[in-house]
Amino acid sequence: MLHRGVNSPGTGTSGRYLRVLSVDVGTSFIKAALVEVDDELRVLDYTNVQVETRSPEPLAYEHDPHEVVGSTVRLLKHYSRFDPDVVSLSTYLFGFVAVDEEMKPLTGILTWQDERAAVALQQLKPYAQELYRRTGCPPLHIYTLPKLLWLRERRRDVFERARAFLDAKSFLISALAGELVTDLSTASGTYQMLNIHSLRWDDLALEVAGVDESSLPRLAEGDTLVAPRGKLASEAGLEGVHLALGVYDGGSMVFGLTGGRGDVAVVNLGTSAMIRTTSSSPLVDPSPLMRFQTYYLLRGTWLSGGAVNNGAVAVDYVLRLLYGSADRTTYEGVFSELSRRVATEPRVLSVPLIFPERLPFVSSSRRMTLTGLALEVDRVDVVRAVIEGVLMLLALIAEAVGSCGVRYGEVRVGGKLSQYYFVRYVLSNLLRARVLYPRVPDAVHVGNSLLALRATGTSEREVQHILENLISAAEVVEPSPEAVEVYRGLFREFVDLVSRVYRAE
């Protein structure tokens, strides 16, 4: 079980005891949690600090590097008085910042929402298939490689002054430990430059970018420990505390719900949404559509799947449009009604593209589609269609991964939308798999804590034991034959609509 509240330290029957400070740097919040682990995992306290996004010019979405470091240091200082043994760090993917010889930022930290690098995709087109085969990353503007091309073309002076090009994690590590290092999973999912077969910076990607390895951080496994040092580390109270590199935030969530098991898929239904499953070898889509990504996770484990931008953000949009609010009261009322309608067939079909998608085979030149509107359709039907559309976008990715022979009998879910039974019911019948809702407050903090255990010598078997204790009280939804057939038919209609209206050129 997972507990919140101040508890006295225990050692459990195994004699193991570790106090972990989990820090997760996201695009909207920096989150910290103080966690104790022995035979069980207990969250003692947690804090979220909002991170502001700035837009200095059209299409720009950046974080202020000084704000990110300052907010992180303040959180570390706040929790250092509780004497954590290990700080375990996760950060968002797709961050990009250029730094000078003194490691001072020359740019903001560009986030995945920054669209300025989209103009560079045409330059990458001749290399797209080969880069995908090598890196597992399809041609998308969110990665570091197109951002480097954009910087070289549009900010030549900054490109030439830069000593290194970093992701959000390596920038933080350089500030706290004085090392230019990032973990392999963050590198794999951020740069479009890590060869997922050799786990080294890829020579073709380096050539296309016009940089060499010395301009990029050193690579290490996510369970590597580094020693904090320097002025900021001292200010944060990290003397004598180990710092675990960790993995990227989505990878940490997967690890927090599976421990790296290969027969389980993970779905996150937050502002954006993702589906990932682990494998013991790197997989790429054999079709030219490059329908899914593969990123390295940890110690001979890869993650295949993908993410969509239009997760809960699309549901929020339609609730505000139809109900005037997307607050908790509105959510509870609408989802209560949807739970009463689970046995009824859908009336409306939607491709809910409120924002441009990160799926390379789906064109974002068009936005949301609704089909099936009629006099008997009400607001709840429309919200239902948007929710089902979000889940069917994920099912497109799951189908592509399945075509490579990946099989799973269980899906573990987290994120804002996963708390609602209707969502889990639809997902179970779309994917034809049992769905577990572990009800943990934040699976990323669980993953960071389990990674800290791995980094300090705990065996995989013991980590799995702790995890299974944690999810033993999970809520389960099983697919039903009748509903599976309903959603099989709806998904065929969805695929047909996407192929006719949203086919990427």
Backbone hydrogen bonds, N-H to C=O, Kabsch-Sander energy under -0.5 kcal/mol:
donor,donor_aa,acceptor,acceptor_aa,energy
3,H,41,L,-0.7
5,G,43,V,-1.0
15,G,11,T,-1.0
15,G,12,G,-0.7
18,L,37,V,-2.0
20,V,18,L,-0.6
20,V,35,V,-3.3
21,L,86,V,-2.8
22,S,20,V,-0.7
22,S,33,A,-2.8
23,V,88,S,-2.7
24,D,31,K,-3.2
25,V,23,V,-0.5
25,V,90,S,-2.8
26,G,24,D,-0.8
26,G,29,F,-2.6
30,I,49,V,-3.0
31,K,24,D,-3.0
31,K,29,F,-0.6
32,A,47,T,-2.9
33,A,22,S,-2.3
34,L,45,D,-2.8
35,V,20,V,-3.3
35,V,33,A,-0.6
36,E,42,R,-2.9
37,V,18,L,-2.6
38,D,40,E,-2.4
41,L,1,M,-0.7
42,R,36,E,-3.1
43,V,3,H,-2.4
44,L,34,L,-2.9
44,L,42,R,-0.7
45,D,34,L,-1.1
47,T,32,A,-2.6
49,V,30,I,-2.6
51,V,28,S,-3.0
54,R,62,E,-2.9
60,A,57,E,-2.1
62,E,54,R,-2.8
63,H,109,I,-2.0
68,V,64,D,-2.2
69,V,65,P,-2.3
70,G,66,H,-2.7
71,S,67,E,-2.9
72,T,68,V,-1.9
73,V,69,V,-2.7
74,R,70,G,-2.2
75,L,71,S,-1.9
76,L,72,T,-2.5
77,K,73,V,-2.6
78,H,74,R,-2.2
79,Y,75,L,-1.9
80,S,76,L,-1.4
81,R,77,K,-0.6
82,F,79,Y,-1.8
83,D,80,S,-1.9
85,D,19,R,-2.7
86,V,19,R,-1.4
87,V,242,H,-2.7
88,S,21,L,-2.2
88,S,86,V,-0.5
89,L,244,A,-1.8
90,S,23,V,-2.6
91,T,247,V,-0.5
92,Y,25,V,-1.2
96,F,110,L,-1.1
97,V,166,L,-2.2
99,V,164,A,-2.5
100,D,104,K,-2.3
103,M,100,D,-2.1
106,L,98,A,-3.6
107,T,98,A,-0.9
109,I,63,H,-2.7
110,L,96,F,-2.7
110,L,108,G,-1.0
111,T,61,Y,-2.2
114,D,111,T,-1.5
115,E,59,L,-2.5
116,R,59,L,-0.6
118,A,115,E,-1.6
119,V,116,R,-1.0
120,A,117,A,-2.0
121,L,118,A,-1.4
123,Q,120,A,-0.7
124,L,120,A,-1.0
125,K,121,L,-0.9
125,K,122,Q,-0.6
127,Y,124,L,-1.5
128,A,124,L,-0.8
128,A,125,K,-1.0
131,L,127,Y,-3.0
132,Y,128,A,-2.3
133,R,129,Q,-2.3
134,R,130,E,-1.9
135,T,131,L,-3.2
136,G,132,Y,-2.6
140,L,138,P,-1.2
143,Y,140,L,-1.2
144,T,190,T,-1.9
145,L,191,Y,-1.7
147,K,143,Y,-1.1
148,L,144,T,-2.6
149,L,145,L,-1.9
150,W,146,P,-2.5
151,L,147,K,-2.6
152,R,148,L,-2.6
153,E,149,L,-1.9
154,R,150,W,-3.3
155,R,151,L,-2.2
158,V,155,R,-0.6
159,F,155,R,-2.4
160,E,156,R,-2.3
161,R,157,D,-1.5
162,A,158,V,-1.3
163,R,99,V,-2.9
164,A,99,V,-1.6
165,F,215,S,-2.9
166,L,97,V,-3.0
166,L,164,A,-0.5
171,F,167,D,-1.9
172,L,168,A,-1.7
173,I,169,K,-2.9
174,S,170,S,-2.2
175,A,171,F,-1.4
176,L,172,L,-2.2
177,A,173,I,-3.1
178,G,173,I,-0.6
178,G,174,S,-1.0
179,E,173,I,-0.7
181,V,179,E,-1.2
182,T,218,R,-2.6
184,L,220,A,-2.0
187,A,183,D,-2.2
188,S,184,L,-2.6
189,G,185,S,-2.3
190,T,186,T,-1.2
191,Y,187,A,-1.9
195,N,193,M,-0.6
195,N,200,R,-2.9
196,I,134,R,-2.3
196,I,194,L,-0.6
199,L,195,N,-2.4
200,R,195,N,-0.5
202,D,193,M,-3.2
206,L,202,D,-2.2
207,E,203,D,-2.1
208,V,204,L,-2.7
209,A,205,A,-2.3
210,G,206,L,-1.6
211,V,206,L,-1.7
215,S,212,D,-2.1
216,L,213,E,-1.9
218,R,180,L,-2.9
220,A,182,T,-1.5
224,T,221,E,-1.5
226,V,243,L,-2.8
229,R,176,L,-2.0
234,S,230,G,-2.2
235,E,231,K,-2.5
236,A,232,L,-2.0
237,G,234,S,-1.2
238,L,233,A,-2.5
241,V,238,L,-2.3
242,H,85,D,-1.6
243,L,226,V,-2.1
244,A,87,V,-3.0
244,A,242,H,-0.5
245,L,224,T,-2.5
246,G,222,G,-2.5
249,D,91,T,-2.4
252,S,248,Y,-2.5
253,M,249,D,-2.0
254,V,250,G,-2.1
255,F,251,G,-2.4
256,G,252,S,-2.4
257,L,253,M,-1.2
257,L,254,V,-0.6
258,T,254,V,-1.8
259,G,255,F,-2.1
261,R,258,T,-1.2
265,A,410,E,-2.6
266,V,276,R,-2.9
267,V,412,R,-2.3
268,N,274,M,-1.9
269,L,414,G,-2.7
270,G,272,S,-1.2
273,A,308,V,-2.5
274,M,268,N,-2.1
275,I,306,G,-2.5
276,R,266,V,-2.4
277,T,304,S,-2.1
278,T,264,V,-0.7
279,S,302,W,-2.0
290,M,287,S,-1.1
293,Q,305,G,-3.3
294,T,136,G,-1.5
295,Y,303,L,-2.6
297,L,301,T,-2.8
298,L,301,T,-1.1
302,W,279,S,-2.7
303,L,295,Y,-3.7
304,S,277,T,-2.7
305,G,293,Q,-2.4
306,G,275,I,-2.3
308,V,273,A,-3.2
311,G,271,T,-1.4
311,G,309,N,-1.5
312,A,270,G,-3.0
313,V,271,T,-1.9
314,A,311,G,-1.4
315,V,311,G,-1.0
316,D,312,A,-3.1
317,Y,313,V,-1.8
318,V,314,A,-2.0
319,L,315,V,-2.2
320,R,316,D,-2.4
321,L,317,Y,-2.2
322,L,318,V,-2.3
323,Y,319,L,-3.1
324,G,319,L,-0.7
324,G,320,R,-1.1
325,S,319,L,-0.9
331,Y,327,D,-2.4
332,E,328,R,-2.9
333,G,329,T,-2.2
334,V,330,T,-2.6
335,F,331,Y,-2.8
336,S,332,E,-1.7
337,E,333,G,-1.6
338,L,334,V,-2.2
339,S,335,F,-2.0
340,R,336,S,-1.0
341,R,337,E,-0.7
341,R,338,L,-1.0
342,V,339,S,-0.8
344,T,341,R,-2.0
349,L,371,T,-2.8
351,V,369,T,-1.6
353,L,351,V,-1.9
354,I,352,P,-1.5
362,V,359,L,-1.9
363,S,361,F,-0.5
363,S,502,Y,-3.8
368,M,353,L,-0.9
369,T,351,V,-1.8
371,T,349,L,-2.7
377,V,374,A,-1.6
382,V,378,D,-1.4
383,V,379,R,-2.3
384,R,380,V,-2.7
385,A,381,D,-2.1
386,V,382,V,-1.9
387,I,383,V,-2.4
388,E,384,R,-2.9
389,G,385,A,-2.2
390,V,386,V,-2.3
391,L,387,I,-2.1
392,M,388,E,-2.1
393,L,389,G,-1.8
394,L,390,V,-1.4
395,A,391,L,-1.8
396,L,392,M,-1.7
397,I,393,L,-1.2
398,A,394,L,-2.5
399,E,395,A,-2.5
400,A,396,L,-1.7
401,V,397,I,-2.5
402,G,398,A,-2.5
403,S,399,E,-1.3
404,C,401,V,-1.6
405,G,402,G,-1.9
406,V,401,V,-1.2
409,G,263,D,-1.2
410,E,263,D,-0.7
411,V,434,R,-2.6
412,R,265,A,-2.8
413,V,436,L,-2.4
414,G,267,V,-1.8
417,L,269,L,-2.5
418,S,415,G,-0.9
419,Q,416,K,-0.8
420,Y,417,L,-1.6
423,V,420,Y,-0.5
424,R,420,Y,-1.6
425,Y,421,Y,-2.6
426,V,422,F,-2.4
427,L,423,V,-2.4
428,S,424,R,-2.4
429,N,425,Y,-1.8
430,L,426,V,-2.5
431,L,427,L,-2.6
432,R,428,S,-0.8
433,A,428,S,-1.7
434,R,409,G,-1.4
435,V,477,V,-2.7
436,L,411,V,-3.1
437,Y,475,E,-2.8
445,H,442,D,-0.7
446,V,442,D,-1.3
447,G,443,A,-2.8
448,N,444,V,-2.9
449,S,445,H,-2.0
450,L,446,V,-2.5
451,L,447,G,-2.4
452,A,448,N,-1.9
453,L,449,S,-1.8
454,R,450,L,-2.1
455,A,451,L,-2.6
456,T,452,A,-1.3
457,G,454,R,-1.5
458,T,453,L,-2.7
463,V,459,S,-2.1
464,Q,460,E,-2.5
465,H,461,R,-1.9
466,I,462,E,-2.2
467,L,463,V,-2.3
468,E,464,Q,-2.8
469,N,465,H,-1.9
470,L,466,I,-1.7
471,I,467,L,-2.0
472,S,469,N,-0.7
474,A,471,I,-1.9
475,E,437,Y,-2.1
477,V,435,V,-2.2
484,V,480,S,-2.7
485,E,481,P,-1.7
486,V,482,E,-1.8
487,Y,483,A,-2.6
488,R,484,V,-1.9
489,G,485,E,-2.0
490,L,486,V,-2.1
491,F,487,Y,-2.2
492,R,488,R,-1.7
493,E,489,G,-1.9
494,F,490,L,-2.3
495,V,491,F,-2.9
496,D,492,R,-2.1
497,L,493,E,-2.4
498,V,494,F,-2.7
499,S,495,V,-2.5
500,R,496,D,-1.8
501,V,497,L,-2.5
502,Y,498,V,-2.2
504,A,361,F,-1.2
